[in-house]
Amino acid sequence: MSSRETLSRNLRLLRVARGLSQEALADSASIARSYVSALERGRYSASVDRLDKLAAELGVETYVLLMKELPTEVLNS
C-alpha cells in the first residue's frame, strides 16, 4: 500500500471514528470539503503543513496519518 493510500484510509477511518463529516473536518481545518474528499479518495497528496492541520483537528500526531496499522486506542480516543 502506498503512502497516499495509507493516508486516504487513515484520514477516513479517523474522521468517521471522531463522528465528523467531511464538511465538519474541512471547516475546522480551514480547507475545502472537496479537498478532504479528494484526499480520502487518493486523488491528491497533502503538504506536511496540511497534514499537521488535519492531524491536530483529528486529535492525533501527524505521523499517525501515515501508519500502516492504526492502533485500536487511536481509533477509540
Protein Blocks (a to p, Z undefined) as FASTA:
>chain_A
ZZklmmmmmmmmmmmmnopafklmmmmnopafklmmmmmnomaccdfklmmmmmmmnopa
fklmmgfbacfklmmZZ
